[in-house]
């Protein structure tokens, strides 16, 4: 089915003018204080609500470029999942289903319904679980650089894919990964990797009945094109959007391109369940 092209407002390209467009918010949810970057200023409840979910072992800071670009036209929230970024959480961490339930609890506390959930990288696994387990909360799903391709579900293969992706990503991404590893320690990072490897996103995809978009960076070696297309195919109302010249993690490497895809999809895709 053809979709009419939706234009993107010019102000979305002015990152410098968006630096004051978000504010921090901390709320008590299920015994933990969870932090989120939120769009600043008053918003009508009719303004589309977009919730951005970072990859595991990352934080909401990685989604700030997208959040700031979307903030003028959306109620936008980039949340730190329990145990990540500025959010509290159990020392032993949470698996993907528990993180999905925690995200649903945060939405309840915030009073958010009919949201567009946007996951990045391993955050897509949390978003997919959340949409499958708590469908009444979700109007749309966007999976950006979704993980993990089935034939890469081992620590060694995932590391090899990350190394293949590295030449296509800016040096700052390697430095950021090193900072995360140093801050969290190898043991905690490996615990998170094991939980991600154990989660099969394909078990959740067919249960997501709302309109869904898969965003794929054309140079992504961690989420290859064939897997991104397969993910879109497994979603009952899924489609694929390819961003040229970008590696894994479109939201952090090309935030304006990611925000533009989100902006268009929110306006093109109706708030309804797929037949």
Phi, psi and omega per residue, in radians:
X1 nan 2.284 -3.132
X2 -1.364 2.546 3.132
X3 -2.073 2.369 3.088
X4 -1.143 2.418 -3.108
X5 -1.288 2.238 3.117
X6 -1.761 2.235 3.126
X7 -1.280 2.745 3.128
X8 -1.904 2.289 -3.117
X9 -1.089 2.557 -3.091
X10 -1.085 -0.603 -3.064
X11 -1.109 -0.298 -3.126
X12 -1.121 -0.412 -3.122
X13 -1.447 -0.203 -3.077
X14 -1.622 1.518 -3.092
X15 -1.166 -0.720 -3.072
X16 -1.065 -0.589 -3.124
X17 -1.390 -0.072 -3.098
X18 -1.819 0.092 -3.046
X19 -1.105 -0.467 3.136
X20 -1.752 0.289 -3.041
X21 -1.531 -0.091 3.101
X22 -2.250 2.756 3.080
X23 -2.418 2.801 3.128
X24 -1.523 2.549 3.125
X25 -2.487 2.232 3.097
X26 -2.080 2.276 -3.107
X27 -2.315 2.593 3.064
X28 -1.448 2.122 -3.116
X29 -2.371 2.004 3.074
X30 0.990 0.623 3.102
X31 1.592 -0.097 3.112
X32 -2.123 2.593 3.022
X33 -1.558 2.052 -3.114
X34 -1.877 2.389 -3.084
X35 -1.835 2.588 3.043
X36 -2.601 2.555 2.888
X37 -1.477 2.251 -3.101
X38 -2.179 2.659 3.062
X39 -1.107 2.352 -3.107
X40 -1.455 2.739 3.072
X41 1.528 2.853 -3.121
X42 -1.196 2.534 3.097
X43 -2.420 2.460 3.047
X44 -1.279 2.596 3.078
X45 -1.138 -0.248 3.095
X46 -1.469 -0.199 3.070
X47 -1.225 2.306 -3.091
X48 -0.979 2.370 3.120
X49 -1.742 2.207 -3.137
X50 -2.153 2.208 3.130
X51 -1.990 2.136 -3.087
X52 -1.770 2.278 -3.075
X53 -2.117 2.065 -3.083
X54 -1.270 2.898 3.021
X55 -1.267 2.712 -3.111
X56 -1.208 2.516 -2.974
X57 1.227 0.205 3.018
X58 -2.010 -2.792 3.116
X59 -2.643 3.066 -3.140
X60 -1.113 -0.341 3.112
X61 -1.028 -0.520 -3.137
X62 -1.206 -0.272 -3.104
X63 -1.827 0.072 -3.032
X64 -1.115 -0.639 3.125
X65 -1.044 -0.760 3.104
X66 -1.178 -0.761 -3.126
X67 -1.027 -0.792 -3.105
X68 -1.195 -0.600 3.115
X69 -1.209 -0.606 -3.113
X70 -1.484 -0.379 -2.955
X71 -0.945 -0.678 -3.096
X72 -1.113 -0.395 -3.024
X73 -2.092 0.077 -3.068
X74 -2.514 2.753 2.817
X75 -1.490 1.862 -3.001
X76 -2.046 2.420 -3.097
X77 -2.377 2.167 3.019
X78 -1.938 1.882 -2.951
X79 -1.752 2.474 2.948
X80 -1.494 2.047 3.098
X81 -1.123 2.750 -3.114
X82 -0.946 2.215 3.127
X83 1.563 0.028 -3.115
X84 -2.149 2.673 3.113
X85 0.963 -2.185 -3.108
X86 -1.667 0.076 -3.102
X87 -1.560 2.515 3.031
X88 -1.348 2.860 3.102
X89 -3.126 2.982 -3.120
X90 -1.171 2.556 -3.095
X91 -1.044 -0.619 -3.112
X92 -1.386 -0.135 3.141
X93 1.414 3.065 -3.124
X94 -2.179 2.590 3.050
X95 -1.412 3.084 -3.041
X96 -1.070 -0.807 3.107
X97 -1.058 -0.688 3.137
X98 -1.176 -0.649 3.082
X99 -1.143 -0.661 3.091
X100 -1.102 -0.732 3.110
X101 -1.156 -0.653 3.105
X102 -1.144 -0.667 3.081
X103 -1.108 -0.718 3.095
X104 -1.099 -0.700 3.117
X105 -1.131 -0.674 3.098
X106 -1.108 -0.736 3.089
X107 -1.062 -0.680 3.111
X108 -1.076 -0.822 -3.140
X109 -1.098 -0.666 3.128
X110 -1.315 -0.274 -3.099
X111 1.245 0.539 -3.088
X112 -1.668 2.285 3.057
X113 -2.311 2.861 3.125
X114 0.903 0.804 -3.106
X115 -1.545 2.724 2.924
X116 -1.692 2.002 -3.132
X117 -1.617 2.217 -3.139
X118 -2.103 2.053 3.096
X119 -1.899 2.570 3.087
X120 -2.060 2.275 3.074
X121 0.955 -2.152 3.136
X122 -1.192 -0.296 3.020
X123 -1.117 -0.369 3.074
X124 -1.106 -0.563 3.137
X125 -1.173 -0.658 3.080
X126 -1.173 -0.772 -3.138
X127 -1.102 -0.765 -3.140
X128 -1.098 -0.755 3.095
X129 -1.094 -0.769 -3.128
X130 -1.065 -0.802 -3.111
X131 -1.163 -0.587 3.137
X132 -1.332 -0.644 -3.073
X133 -1.495 -0.484 -3.062
X134 -2.318 1.075 -2.999
X135 -1.123 -0.453 -3.067
X136 -1.151 -0.358 -3.093
X137 -1.472 -0.300 -2.854
X138 -1.939 2.287 3.075
X139 -1.712 -0.604 -3.123
X140 -2.624 2.747 3.090
X141 -2.260 2.354 3.047
X142 -2.211 2.129 -3.132
X143 -1.930 1.906 -3.116
X144 -1.775 2.104 -3.099
X145 0.960 0.947 -3.013
X146 -1.171 2.426 3.086
X147 -1.983 2.889 -0.123
X148 -2.047 2.424 3.096
X149 -1.051 2.336 -3.005
X150 -0.938 -0.645 -3.088
X151 -1.430 0.153 3.076
X152 -2.079 0.327 -3.056
X153 -1.553 1.062 2.940
X154 -2.599 2.719 -3.099
X155 -1.022 -0.742 -3.118
X156 -1.154 -0.752 -3.132
X157 -1.214 -0.628 3.100
X158 -1.147 -0.739 3.091
X159 -1.080 -0.737 3.132
X160 -1.086 -0.716 3.114
X161 -1.136 -0.693 3.119
X162 -1.102 -0.706 3.125
X163 -1.176 -0.634 3.084
X164 -1.173 -0.536 -3.134
X165 -1.326 -0.491 -2.984
X166 -0.957 -0.768 -3.123
X167 -1.080 -0.358 -3.112
X168 -1.644 -0.035 -3.118
X169 -1.927 2.630 3.100
X170 -1.077 2.697 -3.136
X171 -1.016 -0.529 -3.119
X172 -1.069 -0.479 3.133
X173 -1.216 -0.689 3.080
X174 -1.142 -0.708 3.105
X175 -1.130 -0.683 3.135
X176 -1.149 -0.725 3.106
X177 -1.083 -0.678 3.121
X178 -1.167 -0.671 3.098
X179 -1.118 -0.718 3.126
X180 -1.106 -0.781 3.137
X181 -1.081 -0.728 -3.137
X182 -1.187 -0.750 -3.096
X183 -1.175 -0.711 -3.043
X184 -1.633 -0.409 -3.127
X185 1.521 2.540 -3.089
X186 -1.024 -0.625 -3.078
X187 -1.115 -0.820 -3.131
X188 -1.168 -0.715 3.119
X189 -1.062 -0.741 3.138
X190 -1.145 -0.633 3.082
X191 -1.060 -0.772 3.130
X192 -1.139 -0.715 3.133
X193 -1.079 -0.744 3.140
X194 -1.076 -0.694 3.134
X195 -1.178 -0.672 3.111
X196 -1.166 -0.751 -3.133
X197 -1.106 -0.528 -3.105
X198 -1.375 -0.268 -3.074
X199 -1.608 2.259 3.128
X200 -1.800 1.734 -3.090
X201 -1.061 -0.505 -3.111
X202 -1.153 -0.301 3.061
X203 -1.262 -0.465 -3.113
X204 -1.589 -0.549 -2.986
X205 -0.968 -0.824 -3.106
X206 -1.163 -0.260 -3.115
X207 -1.599 -0.003 -3.137
X208 -1.639 1.775 -3.001
X209 -1.550 -0.201 -3.098
X210 -1.419 2.836 3.054
X211 -0.965 2.407 -3.051
X212 -2.426 2.517 3.134
X213 -2.203 2.347 3.018
X214 -1.866 2.137 3.108
X215 -1.798 2.185 -3.055
X216 -2.218 2.261 2.996
X217 -1.424 2.229 -3.010
X218 -1.075 -0.392 -3.134
X219 -1.753 0.206 -3.070
X220 -1.230 2.063 3.101
X221 -1.670 -0.220 3.123
X222 -1.527 -0.743 3.040
X223 -1.967 1.511 -3.091
X224 -1.147 2.801 -3.067
X225 -0.987 -0.732 -3.098
X226 -1.067 -0.630 3.134
X227 -1.296 -0.724 3.102
X228 -1.036 -0.737 3.120
X229 -1.161 -0.652 3.123
X230 -1.141 -0.727 3.097
X231 -1.045 -0.818 3.122
X232 -1.063 -0.655 -3.139
X233 -1.178 -0.626 -3.105
X234 -1.327 -0.318 3.080
X235 -1.376 2.217 -3.086
X236 -0.984 -0.553 3.119
X237 -2.248 0.832 -3.050
X238 -1.731 2.692 2.990
X239 -2.553 2.823 -3.045
X240 -1.952 2.392 3.044
X241 -2.211 2.146 -3.093
X242 -1.831 2.275 3.089
X243 -1.797 1.995 -3.082
X244 -1.218 2.601 2.994
X245 1.251 0.299 -3.075
X246 -2.204 2.459 3.130
X247 -1.587 -2.795 -3.094
X248 -1.146 2.329 3.121
X249 1.629 1.026 -3.091
X250 -1.034 -0.617 -3.080
X251 -1.096 -0.572 3.134
X252 -1.650 -0.551 -3.101
X253 -1.467 -0.597 -3.122
X254 -2.429 1.182 -3.021
X255 -1.070 -0.602 -3.136
X256 -1.198 -0.707 3.109
X257 -1.118 -0.689 3.103
X258 -1.153 -0.798 -3.137
X259 -1.095 -0.659 3.132
X260 -1.124 -0.694 3.107
X261 -1.141 -0.705 3.097
X262 -1.120 -0.831 -3.128
X263 -0.950 -0.854 -3.107
X264 -1.139 -0.762 -3.064
X265 -1.140 -0.695 3.123
X266 -1.033 -0.611 -3.090
X267 -1.566 -0.372 3.131
X268 -1.555 -0.607 -3.019
X269 -1.589 2.174 -3.134
X270 -1.229 2.707 3.084
X271 -1.459 1.366 -3.136
X272 -2.627 2.821 3.048
X273 -1.473 2.516 3.117
X274 -1.159 2.591 3.118
X275 -1.260 nan nan
